[in-house]
């Protein structure tokens, strides 16, 4: 599997976000993540603007893999994008 650019937007209190972070750790994928709820402005506004640029859908976790958005804890979606 080639290296992928992965960014995860999450909430610190979200169980599905934790499962998503654990999933990518278990897969030994390198990724960046941000807990949006722990940010203060201007970082909070910047993260929300980035999310809006990626998708009009709202929700957590939002996983961006090489520019493709996978919403929620969707292991089938993660696998599909990681295998490309």
C-alpha positions as CSV (number, residue, x, y, z in Angstrom):
1,X,0.0,0.0,0.0
2,X,1.4,3.4,-1.0
3,X,1.6,6.2,1.5
4,X,-1.6,8.1,1.8
5,X,-2.3,11.6,3.0
6,X,-4.8,11.1,5.8
7,X,-6.4,13.7,8.0
8,X,-9.0,12.9,10.7
9,X,-11.3,15.6,12.1
10,X,-12.6,14.3,15.4
11,X,-14.2,15.2,18.7
12,X,-12.4,14.3,22.0
13,X,-15.7,12.9,23.5
14,X,-16.8,10.8,20.5
15,X,-16.5,7.0,20.8
16,X,-16.7,6.6,17.0
17,X,-13.8,9.1,16.6
18,X,-11.7,7.1,19.1
19,X,-12.5,3.9,17.2
20,X,-11.5,5.6,13.9
21,X,-8.1,6.8,15.4
22,X,-7.5,3.3,16.8
23,X,-8.4,1.7,13.4
24,X,-5.7,3.8,11.6
25,X,-3.2,3.1,14.4
26,X,-3.8,-0.6,14.1
27,X,-3.3,-0.4,10.3
28,X,0.0,1.4,11.0
29,X,-1.1,4.3,8.8
30,X,0.5,7.7,9.3
31,X,-2.2,10.4,9.8
32,X,-2.8,13.8,11.1
33,X,-5.8,14.4,13.4
34,X,-7.4,17.3,15.2
35,X,-9.9,17.3,18.0
36,X,-12.1,20.2,16.8
37,X,-13.8,20.6,20.1
38,X,-10.5,21.3,21.9
39,X,-9.5,24.1,19.6
40,X,-9.9,27.8,20.3
41,X,-10.3,30.5,17.7
42,X,-8.7,31.1,15.3
43,X,-7.7,27.4,15.0
44,X,-11.3,26.2,15.6
45,X,-12.7,28.4,12.8
46,X,-9.9,27.2,10.5
47,X,-10.6,23.5,11.2
48,X,-14.3,24.0,10.6
49,X,-13.6,25.9,7.3
50,X,-11.3,23.1,6.2
51,X,-14.1,20.5,6.9
52,X,-16.6,22.6,5.0
53,X,-14.3,22.7,2.0
54,X,-14.1,18.9,2.0
55,X,-17.8,18.2,2.4
56,X,-21.1,19.8,3.0
57,X,-22.0,16.9,5.2
58,X,-21.6,17.6,8.9
59,X,-20.5,15.0,11.4
60,X,-17.7,13.3,13.1
61,X,-15.4,11.7,12.5
62,X,-14.5,13.1,9.1
63,X,-11.7,11.2,7.5
64,X,-10.0,12.7,4.4
65,X,-7.8,10.2,2.5
66,X,-6.0,11.7,-0.5
67,X,-8.7,14.3,-0.8
68,X,-11.6,11.8,-0.6
69,X,-14.0,12.2,2.3
70,X,-15.2,9.2,4.3
71,X,-17.8,10.1,7.0
72,X,-18.2,8.3,10.2
73,X,-16.6,5.0,11.3
74,X,-16.9,3.4,7.9
75,X,-14.3,0.7,7.7
76,X,-15.4,-0.4,4.2
77,X,-14.9,3.2,3.0
78,X,-11.5,3.4,4.7
79,X,-10.4,0.1,3.1
80,X,-11.7,1.2,-0.3
81,X,-9.7,4.4,-0.2
82,X,-6.6,2.9,1.3
83,X,-6.5,0.2,-1.4
84,X,-6.5,2.7,-4.3
